[in-house]
Amino acid sequence: EAAARSLLAPERVRPQPRLDRAIPGSDDAATTVSPADLARFLSHPTRDLLQRLGFRPDPQDVSLPDREPVVLADLDRHAVGEEILASWLLWNEPPEAVRHRLQRSGRLPPGSLAAVEFGVIGDMARPLVEQARDLATEPLGDVTVNIEVEGTRVVGAIPGVFSGGLLAVTFSRTLPARLLRLWVNHLLALLAIPAYSGRAMLVSRDDPPVVTLSDRGLEGGRAREVLAALLRLYRLGRTRPLPLFAQTSHALARGLESRKTRDEALRAAHKVWKERERADPFVQFAFGDVPSPEEVRVEGAPSFEDLAVDVFGPVLRAVEDSA
């Protein structure tokens, strides 16, 4: 009877990572990168690598609408919210013009439902616009940077520059990917903008609604060292996947920075991993269905724990207290 049960329900074999070393023919000779591309890489190194190699998720993993939306899904609502923020904050476009444009593009439901959905999203976006305008009473601009660090040149625009520092606004919560984007721009501004105030602010729907990065821990050439470390990871990540998972790694680093024990921080990270990143199609393709992130080991790459501390530690230490 026991043998029969074992045939019907065989013992689960723990999957092994599929990509656990350098990819043959890959090249780490990255001589130029834009600020946006560096931030995009840091937010999901595995996706960045696989997309450059031509991998796309299985169509079964991506649900595509086959009819007009009646109620927007969370991702669609987020995209519309970001569009509204940009239209109101940067272009000062009238609300009705924004709604008609979004409806014509198919990003709002048909008919009278468009006004209802737009009203709901607009009500969520309006406080963010007001908060941003309180922080920056002058128009935001872009500054182009061109700086070389350890053989890699970072060239491109830093958005949201004003006399008080940097300002970014997002319709989402303060997700780690958004924080990394602001962090990259913050480091570059410290190095390349002489009059930069040393404060970068992110307005979101989170609590607190404003997160501010200071230059704490970045004095005396430290900003260049931190940027150099990120660029080394960028070059390494062009040759192999890295066990850096923005939300899970952020949870671990935040736990450690808040004086939790290693076990407590890992438990917090495991919860985020299981709920948000374990099932990511790029993660699944590269590493298989790995139960915990610290089990992901890639030859020649830092460990999950080391990457979490090295990437997010300096960010978290630069965050100003909200009180």
Buried (B, 14 or more C-beta within 10 A) or exposed (E): EEEEEEEEEEEEEEEEBEBBBBBEEEEEEBEEBBBBBBBBBBBBBBBBBBBEEEBEBEEEEEEEEEEEBEEBEEEBBBBBBBBBBBBBBBEEBEBEEBBBBBBEEEBBBEEEBBBEBBEBBBEBBBEBBEBBBEBBEEEBEEBEBEBEBEEBBBEBBBBBBBEEBBBBBBBBEBBBBBBBBBBBBBBBBBBBBEEBBBBBBBBBBBEEBBBBBBBEBBEEEBBBBBBBBBBBBBBBBBBBBBBBBBBBBBBBBBBBBEEBEEEEBBBBBBEBBBEBBBEBBBBBBBBBEBEBBBBBBBEEBBBBBEBBBBBBBBBBBBBEEEE
